[in-house]
Amino acid sequence: MVGAMAMTMAANTISYQGQGFFSETKRILKMKKKMKLVTNSNMTSSFMDVGWYARIICSSCTNKKPKNISKSIVSELGGQYEEGFSDVKLELCNYFTVKAVRTVRYQLYEMNPPQYIWLHNFVAENEPADGKEFLRKLAKENQDLAERVMITRLHLYGKWIKECDHAEIYKEISDENLELMRERLLETIVWPADDQNAK
């Protein structure tokens, strides 16, 4: 009887894949309840047909039709492009803040060592990776240095815009993608052995 139960459970889980774990669990619990009812009754016998229970369970399961699951192609693998690029803008602002802090530190190291030491310690305690929050804290502690970092950040961004060739960056990204795909293709190709060529 246990063997029939195991076969029935395996048959049900195979025929109803795709309906999810929850529906399989409910079916298994129902089968266990029916199994307890059958084992508690006086009608069981070692001479009884073992497959009768499996046929009852399978016939009750075949009346239920599995749901049709439609498959569709999703073209939003990299996220939704309609959302905009605010995250990229934020990363650029944060990057130029870090670069501006580094530039101001170099300037202070040469011209004003005491302020350099103060800014160095402040940067050690407050990470400039979140540019806006970093500049807020810096403005509370030292307004002049905060303004200097803000002006330097704007200057560096303007310089980058003038020197940046967007078509060149696009070409670099495209070439890098092509190179990576070519490398991956060469890794996956199975080259014929030299002894096979000799034959």
CYANA upper distance limits for C-alpha pairs under 8 A (distance plus 0.5 A):
  1 MET  CA      5 MET  CA      6.71
  1 MET  CA     50 VAL  CA      6.31
  2 VAL  CA      6 ALA  CA      6.68
  3 GLY  CA      7 MET  CA      6.69
  4 ALA  CA      8 THR  CA      6.56
  4 ALA  CA     50 VAL  CA      7.14
  4 ALA  CA     51 GLY  CA      6.75
  4 ALA  CA     53 TYR  CA      7.85
  4 ALA  CA     54 ALA  CA      6.50
  5 MET  CA      9 MET  CA      6.60
  5 MET  CA     53 TYR  CA      8.24
  5 MET  CA     54 ALA  CA      7.19
  6 ALA  CA     10 ALA  CA      6.61
  7 MET  CA     11 ALA  CA      6.55
  7 MET  CA     54 ALA  CA      8.18
  8 THR  CA     12 ASN  CA      6.61
  8 THR  CA     54 ALA  CA      6.03
  8 THR  CA     57 ILE  CA      7.73
  8 THR  CA     58 CYS  CA      7.56
  9 MET  CA     13 THR  CA      6.70
  9 MET  CA     28 ILE  CA      7.35
 10 ALA  CA     14 ILE  CA      6.63
 11 ALA  CA     15 SER  CA      6.63
 12 ASN  CA     16 TYR  CA      6.57
 12 ASN  CA     24 GLU  CA      8.47
 12 ASN  CA     58 CYS  CA      8.05
 12 ASN  CA     61 CYS  CA      8.00
 13 THR  CA     17 GLN  CA      6.61
 13 THR  CA     24 GLU  CA      6.94
 16 TYR  CA     24 GLU  CA      8.07
 16 TYR  CA     66 PRO  CA      6.98
 18 GLY  CA     69 ILE  CA      8.43
 19 GLN  CA     23 SER  CA      6.73
 19 GLN  CA     24 GLU  CA      8.02
 19 GLN  CA     66 PRO  CA      7.95
 19 GLN  CA     67 LYS  CA      7.82
 20 GLY  CA     24 GLU  CA      7.15
 21 PHE  CA     25 THR  CA      6.62
 22 PHE  CA     26 LYS  CA      6.81
 23 SER  CA     27 ARG  CA      6.78
 24 GLU  CA     28 ILE  CA      6.69
 25 THR  CA     29 LEU  CA      6.68
 26 LYS  CA     30 LYS  CA      6.72
 27 ARG  CA     31 MET  CA      6.69
 28 ILE  CA     32 LYS  CA      6.69
 29 LEU  CA     33 LYS  CA      6.77
 30 LYS  CA     34 LYS  CA      6.80
 31 MET  CA     35 MET  CA      6.50
 31 MET  CA     57 ILE  CA      8.02
 32 LYS  CA     36 LYS  CA      6.71
 33 LYS  CA     37 LEU  CA      6.85
 34 LYS  CA     38 VAL  CA      6.73
 35 MET  CA     39 THR  CA      6.61
 36 LYS  CA     40 ASN  CA      6.51
 37 LEU  CA     41 SER  CA      6.88
 38 VAL  CA     43 MET  CA      8.28
 38 VAL  CA     44 THR  CA      7.70
 39 THR  CA     44 THR  CA      7.24
 44 THR  CA     48 MET  CA      7.39
 50 VAL  CA     54 ALA  CA      8.42
 51 GLY  CA     55 ARG  CA      6.72
 52 TRP  CA     56 ILE  CA      6.81
 53 TYR  CA     57 ILE  CA      6.78
 54 ALA  CA     58 CYS  CA      6.44
 55 ARG  CA     59 SER  CA      6.40
 56 ILE  CA     60 SER  CA      6.78
 57 ILE  CA     61 CYS  CA      6.71
 58 CYS  CA     62 THR  CA      6.51
 59 SER  CA     63 ASN  CA      7.18
 60 SER  CA     64 LYS  CA      8.01
 76 GLU  CA     80 GLN  CA      6.16
 76 GLU  CA     81 TYR  CA      8.33
 81 TYR  CA     85 PHE  CA      8.36
 85 PHE  CA     89 LYS  CA      6.92
 86 SER  CA     90 LEU  CA      6.64
 87 ASP  CA     91 GLU  CA      6.69
 88 VAL  CA     92 LEU  CA      6.63
 89 LYS  CA     93 CYS  CA      6.70
 90 LEU  CA     94 ASN  CA      6.62
 91 GLU  CA     95 TYR  CA      6.46
 92 LEU  CA     96 PHE  CA      6.61
 93 CYS  CA     97 THR  CA      6.66
 93 CYS  CA    131 GLY  CA      7.32
 94 ASN  CA     98 VAL  CA      6.83
 94 ASN  CA    128 PRO  CA      8.08
 94 ASN  CA    129 ALA  CA      6.27
 94 ASN  CA    130 ASP  CA      6.28
 94 ASN  CA    131 GLY  CA      5.13
 94 ASN  CA    132 LYS  CA      8.09
 95 TYR  CA     99 LYS  CA      6.68
 95 TYR  CA    129 ALA  CA      7.62
 95 TYR  CA    131 GLY  CA      8.29
 96 PHE  CA    100 ALA  CA      6.36
 96 PHE  CA    153 ARG  CA      6.01
 96 PHE  CA    156 LEU  CA      7.52
 96 PHE  CA    157 TYR  CA      7.23
 97 THR  CA    101 VAL  CA      6.63
 97 THR  CA    128 PRO  CA      7.36
 97 THR  CA    129 ALA  CA      8.10
 97 THR  CA    131 GLY  CA      5.90
 97 THR  CA    149 VAL  CA      7.80
 97 THR  CA    150 MET  CA      8.05
 97 THR  CA    153 ARG  CA      6.15
 98 VAL  CA    102 ARG  CA      6.74
 98 VAL  CA    128 PRO  CA      6.13
 98 VAL  CA    129 ALA  CA      6.81
 98 VAL  CA    131 GLY  CA      7.71
 99 LYS  CA    103 THR  CA      6.67
 99 LYS  CA    153 ARG  CA      7.83
100 ALA  CA    104 VAL  CA      6.57
100 ALA  CA    149 VAL  CA      6.14
100 ALA  CA    150 MET  CA      8.10
100 ALA  CA    152 THR  CA      5.94
100 ALA  CA    153 ARG  CA      5.38
100 ALA  CA    156 LEU  CA      7.72
101 VAL  CA    105 ARG  CA      6.57
101 VAL  CA    128 PRO  CA      8.19
101 VAL  CA    149 VAL  CA      6.41
102 ARG  CA    106 TYR  CA      6.83
103 THR  CA    107 GLN  CA      6.80
103 THR  CA    152 THR  CA      8.28
104 VAL  CA    108 LEU  CA      6.55
104 VAL  CA    148 ARG  CA      8.00
104 VAL  CA    149 VAL  CA      7.04
104 VAL  CA    152 THR  CA      8.02
105 ARG  CA    109 TYR  CA      6.48
105 ARG  CA    116 TYR  CA      6.37
105 ARG  CA    119 LEU  CA      7.60
105 ARG  CA    120 HIS  CA      7.78
106 TYR  CA    110 GLU  CA      7.12
107 GLN  CA    111 MET  CA      6.67
107 GLN  CA    112 ASN  CA      8.36
108 LEU  CA    112 ASN  CA      5.23
108 LEU  CA    113 PRO  CA      6.52
108 LEU  CA    115 GLN  CA      6.99
108 LEU  CA    116 TYR  CA      5.45
109 TYR  CA    113 PRO  CA      5.59
109 TYR  CA    116 TYR  CA      5.82
112 ASN  CA    116 TYR  CA      6.73
113 PRO  CA    117 ILE  CA      6.69
114 PRO  CA    118 TRP  CA      6.86
115 GLN  CA    119 LEU  CA      6.56
116 TYR  CA    120 HIS  CA      6.41
117 ILE  CA    121 ASN  CA      6.69
118 TRP  CA    122 PHE  CA      6.68
119 LEU  CA    123 VAL  CA      6.54
120 HIS  CA    124 ALA  CA      6.72
121 ASN  CA    125 GLU  CA      6.92
122 PHE  CA    126 ASN  CA      6.49
123 VAL  CA    127 GLU  CA      6.29
123 VAL  CA    128 PRO  CA      7.25
126 ASN  CA    134 PHE  CA      7.14
127 GLU  CA    134 PHE  CA      7.40
128 PRO  CA    134 PHE  CA      5.79
128 PRO  CA    135 LEU  CA      8.45
129 ALA  CA    134 PHE  CA      8.19
130 ASP  CA    134 PHE  CA      6.51
131 GLY  CA    135 LEU  CA      6.59
132 LYS  CA    136 ARG  CA      6.77
133 GLU  CA    137 LYS  CA      6.87
134 PHE  CA    138 LEU  CA      6.61
135 LEU  CA    139 ALA  CA      6.42
135 LEU  CA    146 ALA  CA      6.53
135 LEU  CA    150 MET  CA      8.38
136 ARG  CA    140 LYS  CA      6.94
137 LYS  CA    141 GLU  CA      6.94
138 LEU  CA    142 ASN  CA      6.18
138 LEU  CA    143 GLN  CA      7.36
138 LEU  CA    145 LEU  CA      7.85
138 LEU  CA    146 ALA  CA      6.03
139 ALA  CA    143 GLN  CA      4.84
139 ALA  CA    144 ASP  CA      8.11
139 ALA  CA    145 LEU  CA      7.98
139 ALA  CA    146 ALA  CA      5.55
139 ALA  CA    147 GLU  CA      8.09
142 ASN  CA    146 ALA  CA      6.86
143 GLN  CA    147 GLU  CA      6.71
144 ASP  CA    148 ARG  CA      6.69
145 LEU  CA    149 VAL  CA      6.65
146 ALA  CA    150 MET  CA      6.70
147 GLU  CA    151 ILE  CA      6.62
148 ARG  CA    152 THR  CA      6.56
149 VAL  CA    153 ARG  CA      6.45
150 MET  CA    154 LEU  CA      6.79
151 ILE  CA    155 HIS  CA      6.63
152 THR  CA    156 LEU  CA      6.54
153 ARG  CA    157 TYR  CA      6.71
154 LEU  CA    158 GLY  CA      6.73
155 HIS  CA    159 LYS  CA      6.67
156 LEU  CA    160 TRP  CA      6.57
157 TYR  CA    161 ILE  CA      6.69
158 GLY  CA    162 LYS  CA      6.89
159 LYS  CA    163 GLU  CA      6.75
160 TRP  CA    164 CYS  CA      6.04
165 ASP  CA    169 ILE  CA      6.92
166 HIS  CA    170 TYR  CA      6.64
167 ALA  CA    171 LYS  CA      6.67
168 GLU  CA    172 GLU  CA      6.61
169 ILE  CA    173 ILE  CA      6.68
170 TYR  CA    174 SER  CA      6.63
171 LYS  CA    175 ASP  CA      6.47
172 GLU  CA    176 GLU  CA      6.50
173 ILE  CA    177 ASN  CA      6.64
174 SER  CA    178 LEU  CA      6.72
175 ASP  CA    179 GLU  CA      6.58
176 GLU  CA    180 LEU  CA      6.63
177 ASN  CA    181 MET  CA      6.68
178 LEU  CA    182 ARG  CA      6.59
179 GLU  CA    183 GLU  CA      6.68
180 LEU  CA    184 ARG  CA      6.70
181 MET  CA    185 LEU  CA      6.57
182 ARG  CA    186 LEU  CA      6.73
183 GLU  CA    187 GLU  CA      6.78
184 ARG  CA    188 THR  CA      6.85
185 LEU  CA    189 ILE  CA      6.74
192 PRO  CA    196 GLN  CA      7.28
192 PRO  CA    197 ASN  CA      7.94
193 ALA  CA    197 ASN  CA      7.39
194 ASP  CA    198 ALA  CA      6.99
195 ASP  CA    199 LYS  CA      7.22
